[in-house]
Amino acid sequence: MKKGPANKIFRKQNKNPKEQIKRAGYSDLFVLAIIVLTGVLIYSNSYRCSFHFDDIPRIVDNPAIRHLADVKAWWNYYPARPVGIFTFALNYHFNQLDVRYYHLVNLMIHLINASLVWWLTLLIFSTPTLREHPVNSQKKAIAFFTALLFVSHPLATQSVTYIVQRLTSLAALFYLLSITLYVKARLKGGQSSTNYLLFTGSLVSALLAILTKENAFTLPFAILLIEFFFIRTKKISVIIQDYRTIILVTAFLAILLIIPLRYSFSIFKPIPPSNGIFYTITPYNYLLTQFSVIVKYIQLLFLPINQNADYDFPISNTLFGIRTLLSLLFLLSLIIMGVFFYKRNRIISFGIFWFFLTLSVESGFIPIHDVIFEHRTYLPSYGFFLVLCTGVYSIPRKKYKNLSVSILVILAGIYCILTYERNTVWKDDITLWTDSISKSPQKVGPYINRGVAYGNLGAWDKSMEDYSAAIAIHPDRKSVV
């Protein structure tokens, strides 16, 4: 069969083993260069985007990050996330409040994550379960497009362009690195010094992820997914002397000990009305609302239109509301699909379970003030892109030739355009909150935030107009702030 030019970078062209390895290395570098260059280009208009919203208290007006040597200050500022806060202290130490360098660090983290997505995907296709899979012959193409869609999808802009959400992308970096090093060690096998270094690196990365953001507590379960989906081919058995068993048990015990030590049952307390939110958020109505929120996330991954920094999302107070019930049934159907595909197509099954697992902390029953935020899809999106690319490459290639490549190239191109355009919305507080007001006209928060922005510019008339609009939405409230 004649192959199209789009697949040339993935073809083996020389029978000499050493020459093949050399060419494969050049091919991999070329692929990574495309991924990195794509990210650099589509985020080239983000460097002068201003600080926004939580950037102000956590970076601009935060005395805790002013002195890098004052470890106690930046560590205790946010004890649950000291690693991320440390990177802000580093930024301030070298660049003060020059916003360009904060964006540069955020973009570098995003590019590293895309590279890790590429590497992890290749490793997954090299596992015992998938070595003989029909689609394995296209593993380099799948890894490339999975990483390309990851780096270019506009839903990632909130994790990259919104500076404080570095906490999300940085946690994802350590999370992906930990899993990648673990898989690399498992594939290498044996008990060599290299393997011990890989496992040590995996454990250190896991610890850094946990100290960056709380959703990293799902990491041991993600490793179990990798083990049971791709690596273990025999019946489940536990050998106490096996260093892999010791590592997994240690990780789980650490999680069980860290959670009660760092958190109390107060995390389940209802969140009273505040900051323009006029309803109480309980674990129960938060969980019910998340059914619809997760469906919205999936829609945004498929069709990233009408993105919003502050969604006006309705709270669900009963399971039997049409929206909530239909959302729950849809999500259950996806989980059933994941079970169904476990033996038929491990990649699709794994992608589904990865998506739900990595969303579980922020889209579960621990109430959070904002019920929906785009940055929460950053790490889960890997599962989505992996399923999408594998599914497209499962199209019979003899019949449809280069259809799969064409679909993914067009999709990546659309994502690139949308990402570049979305970054223009993040230019400053006026553009950001004007966009949110146009999409959430009945929500108080965007009016307040734009009113503050106009006030900072000395545009008092416009500022008062926004405050008046916020009061008009809830005239029975004494204060909307």
C-alpha positions in Angstrom: 0.0 0.0 0.0 1.3 3.4 -0.9 1.7 5.7 2.1 1.0 9.4 2.1 3.7 12.0 2.8 2.1 12.9 6.2 3.3 9.5 7.5 6.9 9.7 6.3 8.3 10.8 9.6 6.9 7.6 11.2 8.3 5.1 8.7 11.2 2.8 9.0 13.5 3.4 6.0 16.6 1.5 6.7 17.2 -2.2 7.6 20.5 -1.6 9.4 19.7 -1.7 13.2 22.2 1.0 14.2 21.0 3.2 11.3 17.4 2.6 12.2 18.1 3.7 15.8 19.8 6.8 14.6 17.0 7.7 12.2 14.4 6.9 14.9 16.2 9.4 17.2 16.2 12.1 14.5 12.5 11.4 13.9 11.6 11.7 17.5 13.5 15.0 17.8 11.7 16.3 14.7 8.3 15.3 16.2 9.1 16.9 19.5 10.2 20.1 17.7 6.9 20.3 15.9 5.0 19.9 19.2 7.1 22.5 21.0 7.1 25.0 18.1 3.3 24.7 17.8 3.0 25.6 21.5 5.4 28.5 21.2 3.5 30.0 18.2 0.0 29.7 19.5 0.9 31.2 22.9 3.1 33.9 21.4 0.4 36.5 22.1 0.1 35.6 25.8 3.3 37.1 27.1 1.9 40.5 27.8 -1.5 39.3 29.2 -1.9 41.0 32.6 -2.2 39.5 36.0 -5.8 38.5 36.7 -8.1 37.8 39.6 -6.3 35.4 42.1 -3.0 36.5 40.6 -3.3 39.7 42.6 -3.4 38.3 46.2 -1.2 35.3 45.5 1.5 37.1 43.4 1.2 40.9 43.0 0.2 41.7 46.6 1.8 38.7 48.3 4.6 39.6 50.7 5.2 35.9 51.3 7.0 35.5 48.0 9.1 38.7 48.2 12.1 37.0 49.8 13.2 33.7 48.3 15.4 32.9 51.3 12.4 33.2 53.7 11.3 29.6 53.3 9.0 29.8 56.3 7.0 32.7 54.7 6.3 31.1 51.3 5.9 27.6 52.6 3.4 28.6 55.3 1.5 31.0 52.9 -0.2 27.9 51.3 1.0 24.8 53.2 -0.9 22.4 51.0 0.8 23.8 47.8 4.3 25.0 48.8 6.1 23.8 45.6 3.9 26.0 43.3 4.2 29.0 45.6 8.0 28.5 45.6 8.0 28.9 41.8 6.2 32.2 42.2 8.9 33.3 44.7 11.6 32.3 42.2 9.9 34.3 39.5 9.7 37.3 41.8 13.3 36.9 42.9 14.6 37.1 39.3 11.9 39.2 37.5 9.9 41.0 40.2 6.5 41.7 38.6 7.5 41.5 35.0 4.5 39.5 33.7 6.3 38.2 30.7 8.6 35.9 32.6 5.7 34.4 34.6 4.0 33.6 31.3 7.3 32.2 30.0 7.6 29.8 32.9 3.9 28.7 32.5 4.5 28.0 28.8 7.7 26.0 29.5 5.7 23.8 31.9 3.0 23.3 29.3 5.6 22.3 26.6 7.2 19.9 29.0 3.8 18.4 29.8 3.1 17.9 26.1 6.5 16.2 25.7 5.7 13.9 28.6 2.3 13.1 27.1 4.2 12.0 23.9 6.7 9.9 25.8 4.1 8.3 28.1 1.9 7.4 25.1 4.9 5.7 23.4 5.7 3.8 26.6 2.1 2.6 27.0 2.1 1.2 23.5 5.4 -0.6 24.4 3.8 -2.5 27.3 3.1 -6.3 27.1 -0.6 -5.9 26.6 -0.3 -3.6 23.6 2.8 -4.9 21.8 0.7 -7.1 19.5 -2.3 -4.8 19.3 -3.2 -4.0 15.6 -2.9 -0.3 16.1 0.5 -0.6 17.7 2.1 -0.1 14.3 0.8 3.5 14.4 2.0 4.2 17.9 4.4 7.0 16.9 1.7 8.7 15.0 -0.8 8.3 17.9 1.7 9.6 20.4 2.5 12.6 18.2 -1.1 13.6 17.6 -2.1 13.0 21.3 0.7 15.4 22.3 -0.2 17.9 19.5 -3.8 18.1 20.5 -2.8 18.4 24.2 -0.5 21.3 23.5 -2.9 23.1 21.2 -6.4 22.7 22.7 -7.9 26.0 23.8 -9.3 24.6 27.0 -5.7 24.6 28.3 -5.4 28.4 28.1 -6.7 28.8 31.6 -4.0 26.6 32.9 -1.3 28.3 30.9 -2.3 32.0 30.4 -3.9 32.5 33.8 -0.7 32.7 35.8 -1.8 31.4 39.1 -3.1 28.2 37.5 0.5 27.2 37.1 -0.4 25.2 40.2 -2.5 23.0 37.9 0.0 22.6 35.1 2.9 22.1 37.4 1.1 19.4 39.4 0.3 17.7 36.1 4.0 17.9 35.2 5.1 16.0 38.3 2.1 13.7 38.0 3.0 12.7 34.4 6.7 12.5 35.1 6.1 10.2 38.0 4.0 7.8 35.9 6.3 8.0 33.0 9.4 7.1 35.1 7.5 4.3 36.7 6.4 2.8 33.4 9.9 3.2 32.0 11.3 1.3 35.0 8.7 -1.4 34.8 9.4 -2.0 31.1 13.1 -2.1 31.7 12.7 -4.8 34.4 15.3 -6.2 36.7 16.8 -4.6 39.8 19.7 -2.6 38.3 20.9 0.7 39.6 19.2 2.5 36.7 15.9 1.0 37.7 16.3 2.1 41.3 17.0 5.6 40.0 13.9 5.5 37.9 11.7 4.4 40.8 13.3 7.0 43.1 12.6 9.7 40.5 9.0 8.5 40.3 8.6 8.7 44.1 10.2 12.1 44.3 8.0 13.4 41.4 4.9 12.0 43.1 5.8 13.8 46.4 6.4 17.1 44.4 3.0 16.6 42.7 1.2 16.2 46.0 2.9 19.3 47.4 1.8 21.3 44.4 -1.9 20.5 44.2 -4.3 18.2 46.0 -5.6 16.4 42.8 -2.2 14.6 42.8 -3.6 12.3 45.6 -5.0 10.2 42.8 -1.5 9.3 41.5 -1.2 5.9 43.2 -4.5 4.9 41.6 -3.3 6.1 38.2 -0.3 3.9 38.6 -2.6 1.0 39.5 -4.5 1.7 36.3 -1.3 1.5 34.3 -0.3 -1.8 36.0 -3.6 -3.6 35.5 -4.4 -2.3 32.1 -1.0 -2.6 30.4 1.8 -4.2 32.4 0.5 -7.2 34.3 -0.4 -10.1 32.0 -0.6 -12.7 34.7 -3.2 -13.2 37.4 -3.0 -10.6 40.2 -0.6 -11.7 43.0 1.2 -9.9 45.7 4.8 -10.8 46.5 6.0 -9.1 49.6 9.7 -9.2 48.6 9.0 -7.6 45.3 10.3 -4.0 45.3 7.4 -2.9 43.1 4.9 -4.1 45.7 6.9 -2.3 48.4 6.8 0.9 46.4 3.0 0.7 45.8 2.2 -0.1 49.4 4.5 2.7 50.6 2.8 5.2 48.3 -0.7 4.2 49.4 0.3 4.3 53.1 1.8 7.7 52.6 -1.5 8.9 51.0 -3.5 7.5 53.9 -1.3 9.2 56.4 -0.8 12.6 54.6 -4.5 13.2 54.0 -5.7 13.2 57.7 -2.5 15.0 58.8 -2.9 17.8 56.3 -6.6 18.0 56.1 -9.5 17.8 58.5 -13.2 16.9 58.1 -13.8 20.6 57.7 -13.1 20.2 54.0 -16.6 18.7 53.8 -18.3 21.7 55.5 -20.9 23.6 53.4 -19.6 26.8 51.8 -21.9 29.7 52.7 -22.8 32.5 50.3 -19.9 34.9 49.6 -18.2 36.9 46.9 -21.2 37.2 44.7 -22.3 33.6 45.2 -25.8 33.7 46.7 -26.3 30.0 47.6 -24.8 27.5 50.0 -22.7 24.8 48.4 -22.9 21.5 50.3 -21.2 18.2 49.5 -24.5 16.8 48.2 -25.5 19.6 45.8 -21.9 20.0 44.7 -21.7 16.3 43.7 -25.1 16.5 41.9 -23.9 19.6 40.1 -20.7 17.9 39.0 -22.6 15.4 37.0 -23.7 18.2 34.6 -20.3 19.9 35.0 -18.4 16.9 33.8 -20.7 16.6 30.7 -19.9 20.2 30.0 -16.2 19.5 30.3 -16.6 16.7 27.7 -18.6 19.0 25.4 -15.8 21.6 25.7 -13.2 19.1 24.9 -15.1 18.0 21.8 -16.3 21.5 20.8 -14.4 24.3 22.6 -16.7 27.2 21.9 -18.1 29.9 24.2 -15.3 29.4 26.8 -15.8 31.5 29.9 -13.6 32.5 32.8 -16.7 32.6 35.1 -19.5 30.3 34.0 -23.0 30.9 35.3 -23.7 27.3 36.1 -27.0 26.2 37.8 -26.7 24.3 41.1 -28.5 20.9 41.3 -30.3 20.2 44.5 -32.1 17.0 43.5 -31.0 13.9 41.7 -34.3 13.8 39.8 -33.9 17.0 37.9 -33.9 16.3 34.1 -30.5 17.9 33.6 -28.9 16.1 36.5 -30.4 12.7 35.8 -29.6 12.7 32.1 -26.0 13.8 32.9 -25.7 11.0 35.4 -27.0 8.4 33.0 -24.6 9.6 30.3 -21.6 9.4 32.7 -22.7 5.9 33.8 -22.9 4.8 30.1 -19.3 6.0 29.7 -18.1 4.0 32.7 -20.0 0.9 31.3 -18.3 1.6 28.0 -14.9 1.7 29.8 -15.7 -1.7 31.4 -16.9 -3.1 28.0 -13.7 -2.1 26.2 -11.3 -3.4 28.9 -10.6 -6.6 26.9 -11.5 -5.3 23.5 -9.5 -2.0 23.4 -7.5 -1.3 26.5 -6.5 2.2 25.4 -10.1 3.4 25.1 -11.0 1.8 28.4 -7.9 3.3 30.1 -8.6 6.8 28.7 -12.1 6.8 30.1 -11.0 5.7 33.6 -8.1 8.1 33.5 -10.5 11.0 32.8 -12.8 10.2 35.7 -10.0 9.4 38.1 -8.0 12.6 37.6 -11.2 14.6 37.8 -12.4 12.9 41.0 -10.9 15.2 43.6 -12.3 18.5 42.2 -15.4 17.0 40.7 -16.5 14.8 43.6 -18.2 15.6 46.9 -15.6 18.0 48.4 -17.4 21.3 47.9 -15.4 24.0 46.1 -16.5 27.7 45.8 -16.5 27.6 42.0 -18.4 24.6 40.8 -16.8 24.7 37.3 -13.4 25.9 36.1 -11.8 25.0 32.8 -8.3 24.4 34.3 -9.7 21.3 36.0 -9.7 19.5 32.6 -6.0 19.9 32.1 -4.7 16.6 33.4 -7.9 14.6 32.6 -7.7 15.8 29.0 -4.9 13.4 28.4 -7.3 10.5 28.6 -9.7 12.2 26.1 -6.9 12.9 23.5 -5.5 9.4 23.9 -9.0 7.9 23.2 -9.7 10.3 20.3 -6.4 9.6 18.5 -6.5 5.9 19.1 -10.1 5.8 17.9 -9.3 7.8 14.7 -6.3 5.5 14.0 -8.5 2.5 14.4 -10.3 3.4 11.2 -9.4 0.7 8.6 -6.4 2.3 6.9 -6.6 0.1 3.8 -10.0 1.4 3.0 -9.7 5.1 4.1 -5.9 5.5 3.6 -4.9 8.9 5.1 -8.3 9.9 6.5 -7.1 9.5 10.1 -4.2 11.8 9.5 -6.3 14.4 7.7 -8.9 14.4 10.5 -6.3 15.0 13.2 -4.3 17.6 11.3 -7.5 19.6 10.6 -8.5 19.3 14.3 -5.1 20.4 15.5 -5.2 23.4 13.2 -8.7 24.5 14.4 -7.5 24.1 18.0 -4.4 26.3 17.3 -6.6 29.1 15.9 -9.0 28.9 18.8 -6.2 29.0 21.4 -4.5 32.0 19.8 -7.9 33.8 19.7 -8.7 32.8 23.3 -5.4 34.3 24.5 -6.6 37.7 23.2 -9.4 37.5 25.7 -6.9 37.2 28.5 -5.2 40.4 27.5 -6.3 42.4 30.5 -9.1 42.5 33.1 -11.4 44.6 30.8 -11.2 42.2 27.9 -11.5 39.1 30.2 -14.5 40.3 32.2 -16.3 41.9 29.3 -16.1 38.5 27.6 -17.5 36.8 30.8 -20.3 39.4 31.0 -21.4 38.7 27.5 -21.6 34.9 28.3 -22.8 35.2 31.9 -25.0 38.3 31.9 -26.9 37.3 35.0 -23.9 36.5 37.2 -22.6 39.1 39.6 -18.9 38.2 39.7 -17.9 39.4 36.2 -19.6 42.8 36.8 -17.8 43.3 40.1 -14.4 42.3 38.6 -14.8 44.6 35.7 -16.0 47.4 38.0 -12.8 47.0 40.0 -10.7 47.0 36.8 -12.4 50.2 35.6 -11.8 51.7 39.1 -8.1 50.9 38.9 -8.0 52.8 35.6 -9.8 55.8 37.1 -12.9 55.2 34.9 -15.3 55.8 37.8 -18.4 56.2 35.7 -18.0 52.8 34.0 -17.0 51.3 37.4 -20.2 52.6 39.0 -22.2 51.3 36.0 -20.9 47.8 36.6 -21.5 47.9 40.4 -25.1 49.1 39.7 -25.6 46.3 37.2 -24.4 43.8 39.9 -26.8 45.3 42.4 -29.7 45.2 39.9 -29.2 41.4 39.4 -29.8 40.9 43.2 -31.5 44.1 44.4 -32.6 42.3 47.7 -28.9 41.9 48.8 -27.3 44.7 50.9 -24.0 43.9 49.3 -22.8 42.0 46.2 -19.1 42.1 47.2 
